[in-house]
Amino acid sequence: MKLELGEWNNGRGIDIGSWTGCVGNFSLAVGYSSIFWPSFVAHRQYILVEGFSEEGLRAFESAPASTRRSIEWVMNHLHVADIQHSECADISSDKLILLGKRLVEIFAAKLQWQFPDREFVVEFIKPENPEELMDYQVSFFQK
């Protein structure tokens, strides 16, 4: 990202806020807001990302040895690479790591704000091989 920003303004560079203003648009901003400030819902004993599949939830509940923790983790997980389309040319492990860490902070803050009487664990999972770009994941569950 530093290299990309440094190429702007005939090599003088640009800060990330100004760059976002130059290349972004309001439609993308609205879309990203649903990722960077997601809607969570309380459903029975679970806290889930809004729009979850009831059928999927029932399937995970019927799995042997399933727990509230395991169900919430799998139902709430996000592959960071899925924020963009599968052929996105500028995907890289350093960008996924930055986004994953930020999403952990965002999810933790939003969950605490929305459900102050509950405790959560928000995790960022990084693959053993940093080039397995589809395996960077963020998820959460209740303690």
Buried (B, 14 or more C-beta within 10 A) or exposed (E): EEEEBEEBEEEEBBEEEEBEEEEEEEEEEEEEEEBBEBEBEEEEEBBBBEEBEEEEBEEBEEEEEEEBEEBBBBBBBBBBBEBEEEEEEEBEBEBBBEBBBBBBEBBBEBBEEBBEEEEBBBBBBBBEEBEEBEBBBBBBBBE
